[in-house]
Amino acid sequence: MSARPEAHGEHVLVLVLDEEPARSALRHALDGVPDAYVRLVAPRHVGPLGWFATDEADDHDAAEERAAKSGRTLEPVADVEATEAGELDPVLAVEDALNESPADRIVVLGTADSALEDALRRFGLPVERVGGTTRDSSTVAALREEGRGIMSGRSRATPYAIVVGAALFILAIAVVVYVLAAILL
C-alpha cells in the first residue's frame, strides 16, 4: 500500500459489500484504467446480537480482511492506496473515506440495491456497480434504508429501537425464570 500519490490518474473508491465479491470483475473493470489509484472500504456487517451488545471487534476485523483480499486482487492492475473497514452504514463508510481522500468515482463491489446507489450519488461522483446484482428498489429497499438509519444511529427511531430491544430482552428473561420456577416448584 502506498501513500496518496500526487501524480495524475484516476482515484477510485471501491465499496466492498459482499463476503466473497466478484473480485475478478473489479480487476477487469480497472484493468483498462491507466494510473488507477484505489482505496477500498468494506462496511462492517454486524449482527443484531453484536450490535445490541456493542461488541463489533470481530466484525471490524472481518471487514478489514474483506477489503484487504480485494486489495490484493487489484495490486497487479492498480495502485492500492488503502484498504480499511468502514462504518456499518455503507453511505457513512463512503463519506468517511471521501473525507480522508477524494475520489473521481465510486465503484460498488457486490450486490446492492438501487436505493444505496442513489444515496451514494449524493456525493456528486459517478457510481458504478461491479459484480453481484441490483436488488429491487421497492418497499423492501426503503425498509432496509430505514433499518440502516436505525442501526447507525442516524434515525430518530434509534432510541425507541433500543428501548424496545431492552424490554424484549427483559421479557425473555422473565419468561425463562417463570418457566424454570414452574418446572422446579
C-alpha positions in Angstrom: 0.0 0.0 0.0 1.4 3.3 -0.9 0.9 6.9 0.3 -1.5 9.1 -1.6 0.2 9.9 -4.9 0.1 13.4 -6.2 0.5 12.2 -9.8 -2.3 12.4 -12.3 -4.5 9.4 -12.6 -8.0 8.2 -11.7 -8.7 7.9 -7.9 -11.3 5.2 -7.4 -13.1 4.5 -4.1 -14.3 0.9 -4.0 -17.1 -0.1 -1.6 -16.7 -3.8 -0.9 -20.1 -5.1 0.1 -20.1 -8.9 -0.2 -18.2 -11.5 1.8 -16.9 -13.1 -1.4 -17.3 -10.3 -4.0 -16.6 -10.8 -7.7 -13.0 -9.6 -7.4 -12.2 -10.7 -10.9 -15.0 -8.4 -12.2 -13.5 -5.5 -10.3 -10.0 -6.3 -11.6 -11.3 -6.4 -15.2 -13.2 -3.1 -14.7 -9.9 -1.4 -13.6 -7.6 -3.2 -16.0 -8.1 -0.6 -18.7 -7.8 2.4 -16.5 -4.3 3.9 -16.7 -2.7 5.0 -13.5 -5.7 3.9 -11.3 -5.2 4.7 -7.6 -7.7 2.7 -5.5 -8.9 3.0 -1.9 -11.1 0.1 -0.7 -13.5 0.3 2.2 -15.6 -2.6 3.5 -18.6 -1.7 5.7 -18.8 -3.8 8.8 -21.6 -6.5 8.9 -22.8 -6.5 12.5 -25.4 -9.0 13.6 -28.3 -7.9 15.9 -26.7 -9.5 19.0 -23.3 -7.9 18.3 -25.0 -4.5 17.7 -27.1 -4.8 20.9 -24.0 -5.9 22.9 -21.8 -3.3 21.2 -19.3 -6.0 20.5 -18.1 -5.2 17.0 -14.4 -6.1 17.1 -14.8 -9.4 15.2 -17.0 -7.6 12.6 -14.4 -4.9 12.2 -11.6 -7.5 11.7 -13.8 -9.4 9.1 -14.4 -6.1 7.2 -10.7 -5.3 7.2 -9.9 -8.7 5.8 -12.6 -8.4 3.1 -11.1 -5.1 2.0 -7.6 -6.5 2.1 -8.5 -9.5 0.0 -9.9 -7.3 -2.7 -6.9 -5.1 -2.5 -4.5 -8.0 -3.0 -6.5 -9.0 -6.1 -6.1 -5.5 -7.6 -2.4 -4.9 -6.9 -1.3 -6.2 -10.4 -3.6 -3.7 -12.2 -3.9 -0.7 -9.9 -2.0 1.2 -7.2 -3.9 0.3 -4.0 -3.7 3.3 -1.7 -5.5 1.8 1.3 -7.8 -0.9 2.5 -10.0 -0.4 5.5 -13.1 -1.4 7.5 -15.8 1.2 7.4 -18.9 2.1 9.3 -21.8 -0.2 9.4 -23.8 2.0 7.1 -22.2 1.9 3.6 -23.1 5.5 2.9 -21.3 6.7 6.1 -18.4 4.4 5.2 -18.1 6.1 1.9 -18.5 9.6 3.4 -15.7 8.9 5.9 -13.4 7.6 3.2 -14.1 10.6 0.9 -13.3 12.9 3.8 -9.9 11.3 4.1 -9.1 11.1 0.4 -11.1 12.5 -2.5 -12.1 10.2 -5.4 -13.0 10.6 -9.0 -15.6 7.8 -8.9 -17.2 5.2 -6.6 -17.3 1.5 -7.5 -19.7 -0.7 -5.6 -18.4 -4.2 -5.5 -21.1 -6.8 -4.8 -24.9 -6.9 -4.6 -26.5 -3.6 -3.8 -30.0 -2.1 -4.0 -30.7 0.9 -6.2 -31.5 2.9 -3.1 -27.9 2.5 -1.9 -26.6 3.5 -5.3 -28.9 6.6 -5.3 -27.7 7.5 -1.8 -24.1 7.3 -3.0 -24.8 9.7 -5.9 -25.3 12.5 -3.4 -21.6 12.8 -3.3 -21.6 14.1 -6.9 -19.4 11.3 -8.2 -20.2 8.6 -10.8 -21.3 5.4 -9.2 -20.7 2.1 -10.9 -21.7 -1.4 -9.6 -19.4 -4.4 -10.4 -20.3 -8.0 -9.7 -23.4 -9.1 -7.9 -26.8 -7.9 -8.8 -29.1 -4.9 -8.2 -31.9 -5.6 -5.8 -35.3 -4.2 -6.3 -35.8 -0.7 -5.1 -39.2 -1.3 -3.7 -40.6 -1.2 -0.2 -38.0 -3.7 0.9 -35.2 -1.3 -0.1 -36.9 1.5 1.7 -37.3 -0.6 4.9 -33.6 -1.6 4.6 -32.6 2.1 4.3 -34.6 2.9 7.4 -33.0 -0.1 9.2 -29.6 1.2 8.2 -30.5 4.6 9.7 -31.7 3.0 13.0 -28.6 0.7 13.3 -26.2 3.5 12.6 -27.9 5.9 15.0 -28.9 8.4 12.3 -32.7 7.8 12.7 -34.9 9.4 15.3 -36.3 5.9 15.9 -32.9 4.6 17.3 -33.7 5.3 21.0 -37.1 3.6 20.6 -35.4 0.6 19.0 -33.0 0.4 21.9 -35.8 0.6 24.5 -38.0 -2.0 22.7 -35.0 -4.3 22.4 -34.1 -3.9 26.1 -37.8 -4.5 27.0 -38.0 -7.7 24.9 -34.7 -8.9 26.4 -36.1 -8.4 29.9 -39.4 -10.0 29.0 -37.5 -13.0 27.6 -35.5 -13.4 30.9 -38.8 -13.1 32.9 -40.4 -15.9 30.8 -37.4 -18.1 31.3 -37.4 -17.5 35.0 -41.1 -18.2 35.2 -40.8 -21.4 33.2 -37.9 -22.6 35.3 -39.8 -21.7 38.5 -42.8 -23.6 37.3 -40.7 -26.7 36.5 -38.7 -26.7 39.7 -41.6 -25.9 42.1 
